[in-house]
Amino acid sequence: MSKRKLSAAWDYFTKDSQDESKAVCSLCFIKIAHNNNTTNMLKHLRIKHPAEFSHSQAQISGSKPTDLSAIKNKVAKGIKPKDTHHKPVLQPRLLKVNMSSKRKLSAAWNFFVKDSEDESKAVCNMCFFKIAHNNNTTNMLKHLRIKHPSEFVASNTVKLKDSAVPQPMLFKTPLNHLSQYNADSQRKKRIDEILVNMIVSDLQPLSLVDDKGFLKLIYELDSKYQPPSRHTISRILIPDLYSKARTELMSILSTTSSVALTTDIWSSNQSVAYLTVTAHFITPSFKLTSAVLTTTTLNGDHTAENIASKLIHVTEDWAITDKLLVVLTDNTANMMRAVTDILHWRHLPCYAHTLNLIAKSAFIASEKIVALHNKLKAIVNYFYSSNKAMDKLRDIQLLTSSPEKKLIQEVDTQWNSTYCMFCRVDEMHEIISTVLSRLNVAHLCLTDYDLHLLRLTLFDLQPLEEATREISSEKYATLSKILPLSRVLIEKLSDSKSSATSIIPHLLSQMRKCFNLLSTNFTVSASTLLDPRYKKHGLPDDNTEDFVIRPLIEELSEIAQKQQSTQTSSSTSEKEATAAKASSSLWDLYDNAIARAAVNTSSFVNAEVEMQRYLDEPYLDRLKDPLEWWKRHSQTFPNLTVLARKYLCAPGTCVPAERLFSKTGQIVNERRNRIKAKNIDMILFLNNNAI
């Protein structure tokens, strides 16, 4: 009777000499319970050594029976098992440390054997890849780190025991720490800095430094560089970079005379509320600059008191409380009350948010438009909820050689998304009707009257959409543009022909209310007057002189007086000391009063003259930068330039703060849902502030 065939798995395992119920893998030396079958052994090969598992499965069932005891003896002696049907496994050599030997053998040889055909090459015991060693182990170590990282880590955790099974020698230091840059190396510091800058600029997760693909890329670029751990990045490198950038920003803010703030609240997908505060100011070189000051969590209820407490803490922390020109927020009651009633700061509503409220009110101004709006939402929702409808839409666009486009879903907080949804349905209504008819949902198709009302509504809303897009993307001073833009909108709507279904009357009424409210705000009016593109032309026709020009002249006079007092303080003190010796002090009070009156009169007259000369200057082209104009004319209007830097720094919208929320959403995601608030603050600060 023939002996039972031995499983091919035993070509890769030997029984443990200390415990015969376990088998030892000849590739990674892991001990596995075999229970008189090879199920666990084959599972280990399939998961840890797929190449060897494929070899074992490729054996022909009619091969010669294998003697288990003979294989054990051969493996113990380092002899390769014979098999005519698959590639033999090369057994790792057991290094014997000879204390009398002059040169120690590298631990890399635990995973390689010399090629019997070419001794200049070594064969990897795990993948049978031949590598030229050139009498050193550099190429072998590189191969281990790249191709077999898991086996390398496992080899470092195995303890040497007196066993017949060959065991790899433990390394005193991991292979990936050989010949690395020192901690004080300038090369390492430079790469660390570039790495942190990449993380904050691209909003990468800190765990990037643990990703296998990233580590492989780094090793291929520079094998001597070891990336810092994410704890080192979050606790040392990012805080150091943040501290440096914060110091630079503090230095810049100390040179500015006026700062405007925008702030808003946003909730992450983890239901955590964040308050972001952004500062806007003009540098001494006349560059309009925006800088994120903080992104902090807002715990508890979003009450006006809680918001005010956060805001005052931010302004005091950055030493800008006395420099505040105005604070822009949305039109929510808690924000407005926190700024005006509690902190007693100048407040302005976000102009983009105001236009959003006006446009949204237009959609509910008519029952017919409400019905049309609901029908369009139903059409878009149907396509987004049906894969079949989406496929049909793409197919018909392809058949008709039309550009492939998708329907646009509206966002409740952005009225222009509703406008875009209306536009896209109007553009694709023929293809949409074809798809709906083929899918037996023709009741969703737009009628001729629906199309007429849709196009009429789009025509009425087009000026408002242009204004929203322009004010949100303006690169130059935007606060000064609000009044002229509102005035142009009113004139445009007044010239439009309205029908019975038109929303023009409603839009016109709301825009006039908005213009009247903004025109009574001194900060808005002053910024408009000091913008050489608009001057008095952007202001209301009545009461401009007393409401705007006269207060600005008084400010100019105060600036001139301060400059004159600074320039003459030293010379005056010398004259007074000389006069005190030569005459009596009886007339001192009278003489000083006359001198002060002369200075005040002179400074006020000079301020009036400077203001009038500015108003007589030609208007600047509307598309040019007003700050460049002031930079060129700073010597011509020295005192008025100071006021221009003060009032032209404020934006007209909270868009800068709102744009930051999309970045916050990129940071606080499923991969980084436990990131700390202080790290969010530092990363967003560094991401947005290119100091």
ZILIN-V956664 format. One record per backbone hydrogen bond with DSSP energy under -1.0 kcal/mol. NH is the residue of the N-H (numbers start at 0). CO is the residue of the C=O. E is the energy in kcal/mol with one decimal. If there is no record, write none. Layout:
BEGIN
nh: [NH:NH]
co: [CO:CO]
e: [E:E]
END
This chain:
BEGIN
nh: [9:10:11:13:15:21:22:23:24:25:28:31:33:36:41:42:43:44:45:46:47:48:52:53:54:55:56:57:62:70:71:72:73:74:75:76:77:78:100:108:109:110:112:114:120:121:122:123:124:127:130:132:135:140:141:142:143:144:145:146:147:151:152:153:154:155:162:176:177:180:184:188:189:190:191:192:193:194:195:196:197:198:199:200:201:203:207:208:209:210:214:215:216:217:218:219:220:221:224:232:233:234:235:236:237:239:240:241:242:243:244:245:246:247:248:249:250:251:252:253:254:255:258:259:260:261:262:263:265:267:270:273:274:275:276:277:278:279:280:282:285:288:290:292:293:295:297:302:306:307:308:309:310:311:312:313:314:315:316:317:319:322:324:326:327:328:335:336:337:338:339:341:342:344:347:349:350:353:354:355:356:357:358:359:360:361:362:364:369:370:371:372:373:374:375:376:377:378:379:380:381:382:383:384:389:390:391:392:393:394:395:396:397:398:399:401:413:416:418:419:420:421:422:423:424:425:426:427:431:432:433:434:435:436:437:438:439:440:443:444:450:451:452:453:454:455:456:457:458:459:460:461:464:465:466:467:468:469:470:471:472:478:480:481:484:485:486:487:488:489:490:491:492:493:494:506:507:508:509:510:511:512:513:514:515:516:517:518:520:524:525:526:527:528:529:530:533:534:534:536:538:546:547:548:549:551:552:553:554:555:556:557:558:559:560:561:562:563:564:565:566:567:571:572:573:574:575:576:577:578:579:581:582:587:590:591:592:593:594:595:596:597:598:599:600:601:602:603:604:605:606:607:608:609:610:611:612:613:614:615:616:619:623:628:629:630:631:632:636:640:642:643:644:645:646:647:657:658:663:664:665:666:667:668:674:679:680:681:682:683:684:685:686:687:688:690]
co: [6:7:8:23:21:18:31:13:29:11:24:22:20:33:37:38:39:40:41:42:43:44:48:49:50:51:52:53:59:66:67:68:69:70:71:72:74:73:97:105:106:107:122:120:117:130:112:128:110:123:121:119:132:136:137:138:139:140:141:142:143:147:148:149:150:151:160:173:174:223:181:184:185:186:187:188:189:190:191:192:193:194:195:196:197:198:204:205:206:207:210:211:212:213:214:215:216:217:221:228:229:230:231:231:232:235:236:237:238:239:240:241:242:243:244:245:246:247:248:249:251:252:322:279:325:277:327:275:273:271:267:265:295:263:293:261:290:259:288:286:282:280:278:276:276:274:272:300:302:303:304:305:306:307:308:309:310:311:312:313:314:319:258:345:260:347:331:332:333:334:335:336:337:338:326:328:651:349:350:351:352:353:354:355:356:357:358:361:365:366:367:368:369:370:371:372:373:374:375:376:377:378:379:380:385:386:387:388:389:390:391:392:393:394:395:396:410:413:414:415:416:417:418:419:420:421:422:423:427:428:429:430:431:432:433:434:436:435:440:441:446:447:448:449:450:451:452:453:454:455:456:457:460:461:462:463:464:465:466:467:468:649:477:478:480:481:482:483:484:485:486:487:488:489:490:502:503:504:505:506:507:508:509:510:511:512:513:514:517:520:521:522:523:524:525:527:530:527:530:533:535:542:543:543:544:547:548:549:550:551:552:553:554:555:556:557:558:559:560:561:562:563:567:568:569:570:571:572:573:574:575:577:578:584:586:587:588:589:590:591:592:593:594:595:596:597:598:599:600:601:602:603:604:605:606:607:608:609:610:611:613:531:620:624:625:626:627:628:632:636:638:639:640:641:642:643:653:654:659:660:661:662:663:666:671:675:676:677:678:679:680:681:682:683:684:688]
e: [-1.7:-1.7:-2.0:-1.6:-2.7:-1.8:-3.5:-3.7:-2.3:-3.1:-1.8:-3.0:-1.9:-2.3:-2.8:-2.2:-2.2:-2.2:-2.6:-2.0:-2.8:-1.4:-2.1:-2.2:-1.7:-2.2:-1.9:-1.1:-1.6:-1.9:-2.3:-2.2:-2.2:-2.9:-2.5:-1.5:-1.2:-3.4:-1.3:-1.6:-1.9:-2.0:-1.7:-2.7:-1.9:-3.3:-3.5:-2.1:-2.6:-1.6:-2.8:-1.9:-2.5:-2.7:-2.1:-2.1:-2.2:-2.2:-1.8:-2.8:-1.5:-1.9:-2.3:-2.4:-2.2:-1.2:-1.5:-1.6:-1.7:-2.2:-1.6:-2.2:-2.2:-2.2:-2.7:-2.1:-2.1:-2.6:-2.4:-2.3:-2.1:-2.1:-2.3:-2.4:-2.3:-1.8:-1.7:-1.3:-2.0:-1.5:-2.4:-2.4:-2.1:-2.7:-2.4:-2.2:-2.0:-2.9:-1.6:-2.1:-2.6:-2.2:-1.9:-2.0:-3.0:-2.2:-2.3:-2.9:-2.6:-1.9:-2.3:-2.8:-2.0:-1.9:-2.3:-2.6:-1.9:-1.9:-2.7:-1.6:-1.3:-1.1:-2.4:-2.5:-2.2:-2.2:-1.8:-1.3:-2.3:-2.5:-1.9:-3.3:-3.5:-2.0:-2.2:-2.7:-3.2:-2.6:-2.4:-2.1:-2.3:-3.1:-2.6:-2.5:-1.3:-2.5:-2.4:-1.7:-2.3:-2.7:-2.1:-1.7:-2.4:-2.5:-1.5:-1.9:-2.3:-2.1:-2.0:-1.8:-2.5:-1.2:-2.9:-2.0:-3.1:-1.7:-2.0:-2.5:-1.9:-1.9:-2.6:-1.8:-1.6:-2.7:-2.1:-2.2:-2.4:-2.0:-2.5:-1.9:-2.0:-2.1:-2.6:-2.4:-1.9:-1.1:-1.1:-1.1:-2.0:-2.2:-2.1:-2.8:-2.3:-1.9:-2.4:-2.1:-2.0:-2.1:-2.3:-2.7:-1.9:-1.8:-2.1:-1.2:-1.9:-2.4:-2.3:-2.3:-2.1:-2.4:-2.5:-1.8:-2.0:-2.4:-2.3:-2.7:-1.9:-1.4:-1.8:-2.2:-1.9:-2.3:-2.3:-2.4:-2.1:-2.2:-2.2:-1.9:-2.8:-2.4:-1.9:-2.2:-2.6:-2.2:-2.0:-1.6:-1.3:-2.7:-1.9:-1.6:-2.2:-2.1:-2.7:-2.5:-2.4:-1.9:-2.3:-2.2:-2.0:-2.0:-2.0:-1.1:-2.2:-2.3:-2.1:-2.2:-2.3:-2.3:-2.5:-1.5:-1.1:-1.3:-1.0:-1.1:-2.2:-2.5:-2.5:-2.3:-2.3:-2.3:-2.1:-2.5:-2.7:-2.1:-1.5:-2.4:-3.0:-2.0:-2.1:-2.4:-1.8:-1.6:-2.0:-2.6:-2.4:-2.0:-2.3:-2.5:-1.8:-2.2:-3.1:-2.1:-1.8:-2.4:-2.0:-1.0:-2.0:-1.1:-2.0:-1.7:-1.4:-1.9:-2.1:-1.7:-2.6:-1.8:-2.2:-1.9:-2.0:-2.4:-2.4:-2.0:-2.2:-2.4:-2.4:-2.2:-2.0:-2.5:-2.8:-1.9:-2.1:-2.3:-2.5:-1.8:-1.5:-1.9:-2.6:-1.8:-1.8:-2.7:-1.8:-1.1:-2.1:-1.0:-2.7:-2.5:-2.0:-2.2:-2.1:-2.4:-2.3:-2.2:-2.1:-2.7:-2.7:-2.4:-2.8:-2.3:-2.2:-2.4:-2.0:-2.2:-2.3:-2.5:-2.4:-2.3:-2.3:-1.8:-2.3:-1.7:-1.2:-2.6:-1.8:-1.2:-2.0:-2.1:-1.9:-1.6:-2.6:-1.8:-1.2:-2.2:-2.2:-1.1:-2.5:-2.1:-2.1:-2.8:-2.3:-2.2:-1.1:-1.5:-3.0:-1.5:-1.1:-1.9:-2.4:-2.1:-2.7:-2.5:-2.1:-2.5:-2.4:-1.9:-1.8:-1.5]
END
